[in-house]
Amino acid sequence: MLEIILSIILIITLILSSIIVVKKRKKAGLTGVKSVLTSICFFLIAIISLFAYWFNFMGLLVWFINICLLILGAYFTKYMKIEEK
């Protein structure tokens, strides 16, 4: 039962956070793919981990994909716009 509750919470959080990212990008007037790749990589890490958990596939391949996505997400942070206050 706990697994179902945690999965539902993760799905709801992913949906809400993706909506927030889209709204903030529109508000800031950002276009292009490079500035959103960090968010996409982090969302993919959560989605892949959720599917791996559902299908009992928590092996080396999932770890490798997650680490590659984490490195890619960290690399593309240089293209994110810094807010000036």
FENKAMO-V869920 format. One record per residue. N is the residue number from 1. RES is the residue in one letter. PHI is phi as a letter, one per 40 degrees, with the letter a starting at -180 (* if undefined). D_LAST is the distance of its C-alpha to the last C-alpha in whole Angstrom. Layout:
n=N res=RES phi=PHI d_last=D_LAST
n=N res=RES phi=PHI d_last=D_LAST
This chain:
n=1 res=M phi=* d_last=45
n=2 res=L phi=c d_last=42
n=3 res=E phi=c d_last=42
n=4 res=I phi=c d_last=41
n=5 res=I phi=c d_last=39
n=6 res=L phi=c d_last=37
n=7 res=S phi=c d_last=37
n=8 res=I phi=c d_last=36
n=9 res=I phi=c d_last=33
n=10 res=L phi=c d_last=32
n=11 res=I phi=c d_last=33
n=12 res=I phi=c d_last=31
n=13 res=T phi=c d_last=28
n=14 res=L phi=c d_last=28
n=15 res=I phi=c d_last=28
n=16 res=L phi=c d_last=25
n=17 res=S phi=c d_last=23
n=18 res=S phi=c d_last=24
n=19 res=I phi=c d_last=23
n=20 res=I phi=c d_last=20
n=21 res=V phi=c d_last=19
n=22 res=V phi=c d_last=21
n=23 res=K phi=c d_last=19
n=24 res=K phi=c d_last=15
n=25 res=R phi=c d_last=17
n=26 res=K phi=c d_last=18
n=27 res=K phi=c d_last=15
n=28 res=A phi=c d_last=13
n=29 res=G phi=g d_last=16
n=30 res=L phi=c d_last=17
n=31 res=T phi=b d_last=21
n=32 res=G phi=g d_last=23
n=33 res=V phi=c d_last=24
n=34 res=K phi=c d_last=23
n=35 res=S phi=c d_last=20
n=36 res=V phi=b d_last=21
n=37 res=L phi=c d_last=24
n=38 res=T phi=c d_last=22
n=39 res=S phi=c d_last=22
n=40 res=I phi=c d_last=26
n=41 res=C phi=c d_last=27
n=42 res=F phi=c d_last=26
n=43 res=F phi=c d_last=27
n=44 res=L phi=c d_last=31
n=45 res=I phi=d d_last=31
n=46 res=A phi=c d_last=31
n=47 res=I phi=c d_last=33
n=48 res=I phi=c d_last=36
n=49 res=S phi=c d_last=36
n=50 res=L phi=c d_last=37
n=51 res=F phi=c d_last=39
n=52 res=A phi=c d_last=41
n=53 res=Y phi=c d_last=41
n=54 res=W phi=c d_last=43
n=55 res=F phi=b d_last=45
n=56 res=N phi=f d_last=46
n=57 res=F phi=b d_last=45
n=58 res=M phi=c d_last=43
n=59 res=G phi=c d_last=44
n=60 res=L phi=c d_last=43
n=61 res=L phi=c d_last=42
n=62 res=V phi=c d_last=39
n=63 res=W phi=c d_last=38
n=64 res=F phi=c d_last=38
n=65 res=I phi=c d_last=36
n=66 res=N phi=c d_last=34
n=67 res=I phi=c d_last=33
n=68 res=C phi=c d_last=33
n=69 res=L phi=c d_last=30
n=70 res=L phi=c d_last=28
n=71 res=I phi=c d_last=29
n=72 res=L phi=c d_last=28
n=73 res=G phi=c d_last=25
n=74 res=A phi=c d_last=24
n=75 res=Y phi=c d_last=25
n=76 res=F phi=c d_last=23
n=77 res=T phi=c d_last=19
n=78 res=K phi=c d_last=19
n=79 res=Y phi=c d_last=19
n=80 res=M phi=c d_last=16
n=81 res=K phi=c d_last=13
n=82 res=I phi=c d_last=10
n=83 res=E phi=c d_last=6
n=84 res=E phi=b d_last=4
n=85 res=K phi=b d_last=0
